[in-house]
Amino acid sequence: MNIELSVALPVWKSNSIAWLAMESLCRQDVPPCDWELLVCEEPHDEVCGTSFFESYASRLFEKGCRRLLYLSLETWAPLSEKWHLMGAAVSAASRAFLLQAADDYSFRERLCKTHRRVVEEEHDWYDVARAPFCDVASMALATYDRGGDVSRTHLGIAFASKHARTIPRVVLRKNVDGMLFDHCRREAGESFRRFTDFSDYAWVFTSGYNTISLKRAEKIEKGLAPYKPGPASLEAIGLPTDIIERLRTRESST
């Protein structure tokens, strides 16, 4: 195996939407290396469980996934700790660590783009500046867009696995992405290199399946900063037809 990419998927009360993330991973363009999927979940009343993720194993294998690791926690853990645990679990040869939310659909080129920016070009940090959001309750759409502002972290985050292996074990309930960015910048020192991608892709972030995303609903519906009105429809984003249908019917089966 030549595992150079590690996809990290933290899970919490996502059994009605985790299919979205998994479908996007199963539809990736095949990257020029092997990759792995690391899942971290604790027991609760909406657990996905090992069998759910293993049901995608054959499709993931076709896309180059050579390791599926399910980290089962005994008790609830904050997102910051899950990143720490998954960072410590990456394969020895891994060079890029991708953050994948359970309620988001990644664009099909994401693995390949990350490999190019982080592995081939050796950037410490890679993110994407624009992305469509969909509020699942109202099906309202908006686009996250901070223009050319690179003082903040954005979306579709990935960074060098050498930094992931040393993510500190801290308890944070907000600004976790900022903590990761500051950590990577400290680890790299003066040689820190960031690439922010301003391209538009066929992907979507959903809102309404967890506490954090519930707070976005009003901003998305009204197009308040950092969100802007549009796109006109899920079809306009370029998502696969079956994914659009499942989102609209809130179908949760695999």
C-alpha positions as CSV (number, residue, x, y, z in Angstrom):
1,M,0.0,0.0,0.0
2,N,1.1,3.6,-0.7
3,I,-1.3,5.5,1.6
4,E,-0.6,9.2,1.1
5,L,-4.0,10.7,1.9
6,S,-6.0,10.3,5.1
7,V,-9.6,11.3,5.2
8,A,-10.8,12.0,8.7
9,L,-14.5,11.8,9.4
10,P,-15.8,12.6,12.9
11,V,-19.3,11.5,13.6
12,W,-21.9,12.6,16.1
13,K,-25.7,12.0,15.7
14,S,-25.3,11.7,12.0
15,N,-27.1,8.5,11.1
16,S,-29.7,10.5,9.0
17,I,-27.1,12.3,6.9
18,A,-23.7,10.5,7.0
19,W,-24.7,8.8,3.7
20,L,-24.1,12.2,2.1
21,A,-20.4,12.2,3.0
22,M,-20.0,8.6,2.2
23,E,-21.6,8.9,-1.2
24,S,-19.2,11.8,-2.1
25,L,-16.2,9.7,-1.1
26,C,-17.5,6.8,-3.2
27,R,-17.7,9.1,-6.2
28,Q,-14.3,10.6,-6.0
29,D,-11.9,10.8,-9.0
30,V,-9.2,8.2,-8.2
31,P,-6.2,10.0,-6.8
32,P,-2.6,9.0,-7.8
33,C,-2.1,7.2,-4.6
34,D,-3.8,4.9,-2.1
35,W,-5.8,6.6,0.7
36,E,-7.5,5.7,4.0
37,L,-10.7,6.6,5.8
38,L,-10.6,7.2,9.5
39,V,-13.9,7.4,11.3
40,C,-14.3,8.5,15.0
41,E,-17.6,8.0,16.8
42,E,-18.9,7.6,20.3
43,P,-22.0,5.6,21.4
44,H,-25.3,7.6,21.4
45,D,-28.9,7.3,20.3
46,E,-28.2,8.1,16.7
47,V,-25.0,6.1,16.2
48,C,-24.0,5.0,12.7
49,G,-21.8,2.2,13.9
50,T,-19.1,0.1,12.2
51,S,-21.5,-1.8,9.9
52,F,-22.7,1.4,8.3
53,F,-19.3,2.4,7.1
54,E,-18.3,-1.1,6.2
55,S,-21.3,-1.3,3.9
56,Y,-19.4,1.2,1.6
57,A,-16.1,-0.7,1.7
58,S,-16.2,-2.2,-1.8
59,R,-17.1,1.1,-3.4
60,L,-14.4,2.9,-1.5
61,F,-11.9,0.3,-2.6
62,E,-12.7,0.9,-6.2
63,K,-11.7,4.6,-5.6
64,G,-8.4,3.7,-4.0
65,C,-9.3,3.4,-0.3
66,R,-7.0,0.7,1.2
67,R,-7.7,1.2,4.9
68,L,-11.0,1.8,6.7
69,L,-10.4,2.4,10.4
70,Y,-13.3,2.9,12.8
71,L,-12.3,4.4,16.1
72,S,-15.0,3.7,18.7
73,L,-15.0,5.9,21.7
74,E,-16.4,4.9,25.1
75,T,-17.9,8.4,25.9
76,W,-18.7,11.6,24.2
77,A,-15.7,13.6,23.0
78,P,-15.5,17.2,21.6
79,L,-14.6,17.7,17.9
80,S,-11.1,19.0,18.9
81,E,-10.3,15.7,20.6
82,K,-11.5,13.6,17.7
83,W,-9.2,15.5,15.4
84,H,-6.4,14.7,17.8
85,L,-7.2,11.0,17.9
86,M,-7.6,10.6,14.2
87,G,-4.4,12.6,13.6
88,A,-2.5,10.1,15.8
89,A,-4.0,7.2,13.9
90,V,-2.9,8.1,10.3
91,S,-0.8,5.6,8.4
92,A,3.0,6.0,8.6
93,A,3.3,7.1,5.0
94,S,0.4,9.5,5.0
95,R,1.2,13.0,3.8
96,A,-2.1,14.8,3.7
97,F,-5.0,14.9,6.3
98,L,-8.4,15.8,4.9
99,L,-11.2,17.0,7.2
100,Q,-14.6,15.5,6.1
101,A,-17.8,16.5,7.8
102,A,-20.5,13.8,8.0
103,D,-23.2,16.2,6.7
104,D,-21.3,17.5,3.7
105,Y,-20.9,16.3,0.1
106,S,-17.3,16.8,-1.2
107,F,-16.6,17.7,-4.8
108,R,-15.4,14.7,-6.8
109,E,-11.9,16.2,-7.4
110,R,-11.2,16.8,-3.7
111,L,-8.8,13.9,-3.2
112,C,-6.9,14.7,-6.3
113,K,-6.8,18.4,-5.6
114,T,-5.6,17.8,-2.1
115,H,-2.9,15.5,-3.3
116,R,-1.7,18.1,-5.7
117,R,-1.6,21.0,-3.3
118,V,-0.4,19.2,-0.1
119,V,1.6,16.2,-1.3
120,E,3.1,17.3,-4.6
121,E,3.4,21.1,-4.0
122,E,4.1,20.6,-0.3
123,H,1.7,23.2,1.1
124,D,1.1,23.0,4.8
125,W,-2.6,24.0,4.5
126,Y,-5.2,23.8,1.8
127,D,-8.7,25.2,1.9
128,V,-11.5,26.4,-0.5
129,A,-12.9,29.9,-0.3
130,R,-16.4,29.4,-1.7
131,A,-19.1,26.7,-1.3
132,P,-22.9,26.4,-1.5
133,F,-24.8,25.7,1.7
134,C,-28.3,24.1,2.0
135,D,-30.5,24.4,5.0
136,V,-32.3,21.1,5.2
137,A,-35.4,22.4,7.0
138,S,-36.3,25.1,4.5
139,M,-34.1,23.9,1.6
140,A,-32.9,27.5,1.3
141,L,-29.6,27.9,-0.6
142,A,-26.7,30.3,-0.1
143,T,-23.1,30.6,-1.0
144,Y,-20.3,30.9,1.7
145,D,-18.0,33.5,0.2
146,R,-15.6,35.8,2.1
147,G,-14.1,37.1,-1.1
148,G,-10.3,37.3,-1.0
149,D,-10.0,37.2,2.8
150,V,-7.3,34.7,3.7
151,S,-7.1,35.9,7.3
152,R,-9.7,33.2,8.2
153,T,-9.9,29.5,7.6
154,H,-12.3,28.4,4.9
155,L,-13.9,25.1,3.8
156,G,-12.7,21.8,2.4
157,I,-9.7,21.9,4.8
158,A,-6.7,19.6,4.4
159,F,-3.2,19.9,5.8
160,A,0.0,18.1,6.1
161,S,-0.2,14.8,8.0
162,K,3.0,15.6,9.8
163,H,1.0,18.4,11.5
164,A,-2.0,16.1,12.0
165,R,0.1,13.7,14.0
166,T,0.9,16.4,16.6
167,I,-2.6,18.0,17.0
168,P,-2.8,18.9,20.7
169,R,-5.4,17.2,22.9
170,V,-7.6,20.1,23.9
171,V,-11.2,20.6,24.7
172,L,-12.7,23.3,22.5
173,R,-16.4,23.9,21.6
174,K,-15.8,26.6,19.0
175,N,-13.1,27.9,16.6
176,V,-11.7,24.4,16.2
177,D,-10.6,25.1,12.7
178,G,-8.8,28.1,13.9
179,M,-7.0,26.0,16.5
180,L,-5.9,23.6,13.8
181,F,-4.7,26.4,11.5
182,D,-2.7,28.0,14.3
183,H,-1.2,24.6,15.2
184,C,-0.1,24.0,11.6
185,R,1.4,27.4,11.4
186,R,3.4,26.9,14.6
187,E,4.6,23.5,13.5
188,A,5.8,24.8,10.1
189,G,7.3,28.0,11.5
190,E,8.6,30.5,8.9
191,S,8.3,27.9,6.1
192,F,4.5,27.7,6.5
193,R,2.7,27.6,3.1
194,R,-1.0,27.9,2.5
195,F,-3.0,27.5,-0.7
196,T,-6.6,28.9,-0.7
197,D,-8.6,27.7,-3.7
198,F,-11.0,30.2,-5.2
199,S,-12.6,27.7,-7.7
200,D,-16.2,26.8,-7.8
201,Y,-17.0,23.1,-7.3
202,A,-20.0,20.8,-7.4
203,W,-20.4,20.2,-3.7
204,V,-22.7,21.2,-0.8
205,F,-22.6,21.8,2.9
206,T,-25.8,21.0,4.7
207,S,-27.1,22.9,7.7
208,G,-29.5,21.7,10.4
209,Y,-28.2,18.3,11.4
210,N,-26.1,19.5,14.4
211,T,-26.0,22.3,17.0
212,I,-23.4,24.4,15.1
213,S,-25.2,24.2,11.8
214,L,-28.6,25.0,13.3
215,K,-27.2,28.4,14.1
216,R,-26.6,29.1,10.4
217,A,-30.2,28.7,9.3
218,E,-31.1,32.4,9.5
219,K,-28.0,33.6,7.8
220,I,-28.5,31.1,4.9
221,E,-32.1,31.9,4.4
222,K,-31.5,35.7,4.4
223,G,-28.1,35.6,2.7
224,L,-26.3,37.3,5.6
225,A,-22.5,37.5,5.7
226,P,-20.5,35.4,5.1
227,Y,-23.3,33.9,3.0
228,K,-24.6,35.4,-0.3
229,P,-27.9,34.6,-2.0
230,G,-27.9,31.7,-4.5
231,P,-27.3,29.3,-6.2
232,A,-30.8,29.1,-7.8
233,S,-31.2,25.3,-7.1
234,L,-29.4,22.1,-6.2
235,E,-29.3,21.3,-9.9
236,A,-27.4,24.5,-10.6
237,I,-24.7,23.3,-8.2
238,G,-24.1,20.3,-10.4
239,L,-24.8,17.6,-7.9
240,P,-25.8,14.1,-9.1
241,T,-29.6,13.7,-9.6
242,D,-29.9,10.9,-7.0
243,I,-28.1,12.9,-4.4
244,I,-30.5,15.9,-5.0
245,E,-33.5,13.6,-4.6
246,R,-32.3,12.1,-1.4
247,L,-31.6,15.5,0.1
248,R,-35.1,16.7,-0.8
249,T,-36.8,13.7,0.6
250,R,-34.3,13.5,3.5
251,E,-33.8,9.8,2.7
252,S,-31.3,8.3,5.2
253,S,-31.0,4.7,4.0
254,T,-27.7,3.4,2.5
